[in-house]
Amino acid sequence: MKKSQLLETIQDMPEEFSIDELMEKLLILQKIEEGQQQIRDGNFFSEEEAKLKLEKWLK
């Protein structure tokens, strides 16, 4: 995460917030970044592949 993203996130928070609320928001942003990087790297399943995996897990 870049410092600018952190500052923007803090600016978007209400005037008063808890550290837990900030941490939750930062973790969500980090997970989104990780997912976007996985897509750029080609590490993902197609919709059909995901459906097949879910079928196996849900049986």
DSSP file (Angstrom, degrees, kcal/mol; ACC not computed):
  #  RESIDUE AA STRUCTURE BP1 BP2  ACC     N-H-->O    O-->H-N    N-H-->O    O-->H-N    TCO  KAPPA ALPHA  PHI   PSI    X-CA   Y-CA   Z-CA
    1    1 A M              0   0    0      0, 0.0     2,-0.2     0, 0.0    29,-0.0   0.000 360.0 360.0 360.0 141.8    0.0    0.0    0.0
    2    2 A K     >  -     0   0    0      1,-0.1     4,-1.9     4,-0.0     3,-0.4  -0.585 360.0-119.5 -90.3 153.6    1.2    3.5   -0.8
    3    3 A K  H  > S+     0   0    0      1,-0.2     4,-2.7    -2,-0.2     5,-0.2   0.875 115.0  58.0 -57.7 -38.3    1.4    6.3    1.7
    4    4 A S  H  > S+     0   0    0      1,-0.2     4,-2.3     2,-0.2    -1,-0.2   0.876 104.9  50.4 -62.1 -37.2   -1.0    8.3   -0.5
    5    5 A Q  H  > S+     0   0    0     -3,-0.4     4,-2.4     2,-0.2    -1,-0.2   0.896 110.6  49.9 -66.7 -39.8   -3.6    5.5   -0.3
    6    6 A L  H  X S+     0   0    0     -4,-1.9     4,-2.3     2,-0.2    -2,-0.2   0.937 112.0  47.1 -63.2 -46.9   -3.3    5.4    3.5
    7    7 A L  H  X S+     0   0    0     -4,-2.7     4,-2.4     1,-0.2    -2,-0.2   0.900 112.2  50.0 -63.2 -40.9   -3.7    9.2    3.7
    8    8 A E  H  X S+     0   0    0     -4,-2.3     4,-1.9     2,-0.2    -1,-0.2   0.903 109.7  51.7 -63.3 -41.3   -6.7    9.1    1.4
    9    9 A T  H  X S+     0   0    0     -4,-2.4     4,-0.7     1,-0.2    -2,-0.2   0.921 111.1  46.9 -62.0 -44.2   -8.3    6.3    3.5
   10   10 A I  H >< S+     0   0    0     -4,-2.3     3,-0.9     1,-0.2    -2,-0.2   0.901 109.9  53.6 -65.0 -40.6   -7.8    8.3    6.7
   11   11 A Q  H 3< S+     0   0    0     -4,-2.4    -1,-0.2     1,-0.2    -2,-0.2   0.849 106.9  52.9 -62.4 -33.4   -9.3   11.4    5.0
   12   12 A D  H 3< S+     0   0    0     -4,-1.9    -1,-0.2    -5,-0.2    -2,-0.2   0.622  91.6  95.4 -78.2 -12.9  -12.4    9.4    4.0
   13   13 A M  S << S-     0   0    0     -3,-0.9     4,-0.1    -4,-0.7    -3,-0.0  -0.392  87.5 -96.8 -74.8 155.3  -13.0    8.3    7.6
   14   14 A P        -     0   0    0      0, 0.0    -1,-0.1     0, 0.0    -2,-0.0  -0.167  43.5 -95.4 -63.4 168.2  -15.4   10.2    9.8
   15   15 A E  S    S+     0   0    0      1,-0.1     2,-0.4    -4,-0.0    -2,-0.1   0.857 115.1  35.0 -56.3 -37.8  -14.0   12.8   12.2
   16   16 A E  S    S+     0   0    0      2,-0.0     2,-0.3     0, 0.0    -1,-0.1  -0.978  75.0 147.8-121.6 131.1  -14.0   10.2   15.0
   17   17 A F        -     0   0    0     -2,-0.4     2,-0.2    -4,-0.1    -4,-0.0  -0.980  40.5-109.9-154.2 160.6  -13.2    6.5   14.4
   18   18 A S     >  -     0   0    0     -2,-0.3     4,-1.9     1,-0.1     5,-0.2  -0.560  26.9-118.4 -92.1 159.4  -11.6    3.6   16.2
   19   19 A I  H  > S+     0   0    0      1,-0.2     4,-3.0     2,-0.2     5,-0.2   0.870 116.5  58.8 -60.5 -36.8   -8.3    2.0   15.4
   20   20 A D  H  > S+     0   0    0      1,-0.2     4,-2.4     2,-0.2    -1,-0.2   0.906 104.7  49.3 -60.6 -42.0  -10.3   -1.2   14.8
   21   21 A E  H  > S+     0   0    0      2,-0.2     4,-2.0     1,-0.2    -1,-0.2   0.915 113.2  46.5 -63.9 -42.6  -12.4    0.5   12.1
   22   22 A L  H  X S+     0   0    0     -4,-1.9     4,-2.6     2,-0.2    -2,-0.2   0.928 112.4  49.8 -64.8 -45.0   -9.3    1.9   10.4
   23   23 A M  H  X S+     0   0    0     -4,-3.0     4,-2.6     1,-0.2    -2,-0.2   0.899 109.5  52.0 -61.5 -41.3   -7.5   -1.5   10.5
   24   24 A E  H  X S+     0   0    0     -4,-2.4     4,-2.1     1,-0.2    -1,-0.2   0.928 111.4  46.7 -61.0 -45.3  -10.6   -3.2    9.0
   25   25 A K  H  X S+     0   0    0     -4,-2.0     4,-2.3     1,-0.2    -2,-0.2   0.905 112.8  49.4 -64.6 -41.7  -10.7   -0.8    6.2
   26   26 A L  H  X S+     0   0    0     -4,-2.6     4,-2.4     2,-0.2    -2,-0.2   0.886 109.7  51.5 -65.6 -39.0   -7.0   -1.1    5.5
   27   27 A L  H  X S+     0   0    0     -4,-2.6     4,-2.5     2,-0.2    -1,-0.2   0.901 109.4  50.5 -64.1 -40.4   -7.2   -4.9    5.6
   28   28 A I  H  X S+     0   0    0     -4,-2.1     4,-2.2     2,-0.2    -2,-0.2   0.936 111.2  48.2 -62.1 -46.3  -10.0   -4.8    3.0
   29   29 A L  H  X S+     0   0    0     -4,-2.3     4,-2.3     1,-0.2    -2,-0.2   0.891 111.1  51.2 -61.5 -39.5   -8.0   -2.5    0.8
   30   30 A Q  H  X S+     0   0    0     -4,-2.4     4,-2.5     2,-0.2    -1,-0.2   0.917 109.5  49.7 -63.4 -43.4   -4.9   -4.8    1.1
   31   31 A K  H  X S+     0   0    0     -4,-2.5     4,-2.4     2,-0.2    -2,-0.2   0.883 109.9  51.4 -64.4 -38.0   -7.0   -7.8    0.1
   32   32 A I  H  X S+     0   0    0     -4,-2.2     4,-2.5     2,-0.2    -1,-0.2   0.935 110.4  48.9 -63.0 -45.5   -8.3   -6.0   -2.9
   33   33 A E  H  X S+     0   0    0     -4,-2.3     4,-2.2     1,-0.2    -2,-0.2   0.909 110.8  50.5 -59.6 -43.0   -4.8   -5.1   -4.0
   34   34 A E  H  X S+     0   0    0     -4,-2.5     4,-2.2     1,-0.2    -1,-0.2   0.910 110.9  49.1 -62.1 -42.4   -3.7   -8.7   -3.5
   35   35 A G  H  X S+     0   0    0     -4,-2.4     4,-2.0     1,-0.2    -2,-0.2   0.902 110.3  50.2 -64.1 -42.0   -6.6   -9.9   -5.6
   36   36 A Q  H  X S+     0   0    0     -4,-2.5     4,-2.2     1,-0.2    -1,-0.2   0.885 110.6  50.1 -64.1 -38.0   -5.8   -7.4   -8.4
   37   37 A Q  H  X S+     0   0    0     -4,-2.2     4,-2.1     2,-0.2    -2,-0.2   0.895 107.8  53.3 -67.2 -39.2   -2.2   -8.5   -8.4
   38   38 A Q  H  X>S+     0   0    0     -4,-2.2     5,-2.9     2,-0.2     4,-0.5   0.896 109.0  49.7 -61.7 -39.5   -3.2  -12.2   -8.6
   39   39 A I  H ><5S+     0   0    0     -4,-2.0     3,-1.2     1,-0.2    -2,-0.2   0.935 110.1  49.8 -64.3 -45.7   -5.4  -11.3  -11.7
   40   40 A R  H 3<5S+     0   0    0     -4,-2.2    -1,-0.2     1,-0.3    -2,-0.2   0.854 111.9  49.4 -60.8 -33.7   -2.4   -9.5  -13.3
   41   41 A D  H 3<5S-     0   0    0     -4,-2.1    -1,-0.3    -5,-0.1    -2,-0.2   0.529 116.8-115.2 -82.2  -6.4   -0.2  -12.5  -12.6
   42   42 A G  T <<5S+     0   0    0     -3,-1.2     2,-1.3    -4,-0.5    -3,-0.2   0.644  70.4 139.3  81.5  15.1   -2.8  -14.9  -14.1
   43   43 A N      < +     0   0    0     -5,-2.9     2,-0.3    -6,-0.2    -1,-0.2  -0.632  39.3  94.2 -94.8  77.9   -3.5  -16.6  -10.8
   44   44 A F        -     0   0    0     -2,-1.3     2,-0.4    -5,-0.1    -9,-0.0  -0.970  67.8-113.7-156.1 167.0   -7.2  -17.0  -10.9
   45   45 A F        -     0   0    0     -2,-0.3    -2,-0.0     1,-0.0    -3,-0.0  -0.843  28.5-121.1-106.7 144.1   -9.9  -19.5  -11.9
   46   46 A S     >  -     0   0    0     -2,-0.4     4,-2.6     1,-0.1     5,-0.2  -0.281  36.8-101.4 -69.7 168.6  -12.4  -19.0  -14.7
   47   47 A E  H  > S+     0   0    0      1,-0.2     4,-2.3     2,-0.2     5,-0.2   0.910 125.0  49.6 -60.3 -41.7  -16.1  -19.1  -13.8
   48   48 A E  H  > S+     0   0    0      2,-0.2     4,-2.2     1,-0.2    -1,-0.2   0.918 110.7  49.0 -64.4 -43.6  -16.4  -22.6  -15.1
   49   49 A E  H  > S+     0   0    0      1,-0.2     4,-2.2     2,-0.2    -2,-0.2   0.904 111.4  50.2 -62.2 -40.9  -13.3  -23.8  -13.1
   50   50 A A  H  X S+     0   0    0     -4,-2.6     4,-2.6     2,-0.2    -1,-0.2   0.906 109.0  51.5 -64.6 -41.5  -14.7  -22.1   -9.9
   51   51 A K  H  X S+     0   0    0     -4,-2.3     4,-2.4     1,-0.2    -2,-0.2   0.918 110.0  49.6 -61.5 -43.4  -18.1  -23.8  -10.4
   52   52 A L  H  X S+     0   0    0     -4,-2.2     4,-1.7     2,-0.2    -1,-0.2   0.908 111.8  48.0 -62.8 -42.1  -16.4  -27.2  -10.7
   53   53 A K  H  X S+     0   0    0     -4,-2.2     4,-2.2     1,-0.2    -2,-0.2   0.915 111.5  50.4 -64.8 -42.5  -14.3  -26.6   -7.6
   54   54 A L  H  X S+     0   0    0     -4,-2.6     4,-2.6     1,-0.2    -2,-0.2   0.903 106.3  55.5 -62.6 -40.7  -17.4  -25.5   -5.7
   55   55 A E  H  X S+     0   0    0     -4,-2.4     4,-0.6     1,-0.2    -1,-0.2   0.912 109.7  46.6 -57.9 -42.7  -19.3  -28.6   -6.7
   56   56 A K  H >< S+     0   0    0     -4,-1.7     3,-0.6     1,-0.2    -1,-0.2   0.901 114.8  46.5 -66.6 -40.7  -16.6  -30.8   -5.3
   57   57 A W  H 3< S+     0   0    0     -4,-2.2    -2,-0.2     1,-0.2    -1,-0.2   0.834 111.1  51.4 -70.7 -33.3  -16.4  -28.8   -2.0
   58   58 A L  H 3<        0   0    0     -4,-2.6    -1,-0.2     1,-0.2    -2,-0.2   0.529 360.0 360.0 -86.9  -4.4  -20.2  -28.7   -1.5
   59   59 A K    <<        0   0    0     -4,-0.6    -1,-0.2    -3,-0.6    -2,-0.1   0.462 360.0 360.0 -81.7 360.0  -20.7  -32.5   -2.0
